[in-house]
Amino acid sequence: MTRGTGPRLAVALDGAGWHPAAWRSPEARPADVFGAAYWLDLVREAETGTLDFVTFRDSLALPADGVRGRLDAVLVAARIAPLTSGIGLVPEIVATHTEPFHLSKAIATLDYVSTGRGGVQVSVSTDAAEYDNFGRREFGADIAGEAADYVEVLRRLWDSWEDDAEIRDVATGRFVDREKLHYIDFKGRFFSVRGPSITPRPPQGQPLVTAAQGVADSSVDVVYVTPQSHDEIGPLVEAQRGRQVFADLVVFLDETSQAAADRRARLDSLALLESDALVFTGTPGELAELLLAWHVAGLDGFRLRPAELPHDLTAITRGLVPELRSRGTFRKTYEADTLRGLLGLDRPANRYVA
């Protein structure tokens, strides 16, 4: 089945939901959020809606509110990857305090265990508590420039093995053709990495690289933006030529607009939601109308942040998705085997092949 003319859809998963009081909801599962089964249930639900991918939020300090703790996003994604089959898996990593050589290996591994559905969301640290947890640098360095170098190292390391570098010749004892492994010899302001990687080139060649606007914009495949109105979309898309642009929205979805508003008010009475993204409160049908209008304005897709889990996730998969399908603007089955394929992106050629 072809996609039609509709938007792509992703979901951002975080704890019990993006509202800080979501864990106090009667439907929430706060006792389960540190177990693999909880995350598997959420991703399988997203997969029933044939969503393009899910992202897993992460940080390197205790969250200020909501669920006060996190599992490692990359490890969670790798754990549930073999138990899913169609949806893309995109964990968040904090470039500021980690090493690109290690993360290139971790994301390549995710791409292998998911058979080509891996990706990464590159973020930077603006939280002084994260710097204190590492104690190796001062707060306020050039984190944007460092993130760009970080992504460049990731990409070079993924290419440091040619696709046919593995020989696996039992008779001669040669597992790899050493001539098809390449030193990347990257020397930048922030990193000096010789390479090659110790992990063969990932199934997608280059796993999907995503980031919020302002974080290594020129180096990523998908940029997340946070427009507050229809009029802001054109300039945002124009600034990101050559990349797919997804708008982030926090969503409260119910059968009636009043029910969604009442639920938000109930949660807001327990803790105030502060959001950089537009907060949508209404029905799946109303959200479908907004998404289609914004898609026509130039956005490639949307990353929806469920305010409360699992409530708003199931409202997306069982309410919003059928609304879009009834308009002929969203798939009924997965039409590609890889995440890049789902997004219409080619498998890149290896930069080191003559």
Order of alpha helices (4+ residues) and beta strands (2+ residues): beta-alpha-beta-alpha-beta-alpha-beta-alpha-alpha-beta-beta-beta-beta-beta-beta-alpha-beta-alpha-beta-alpha-beta-alpha-alpha-alpha
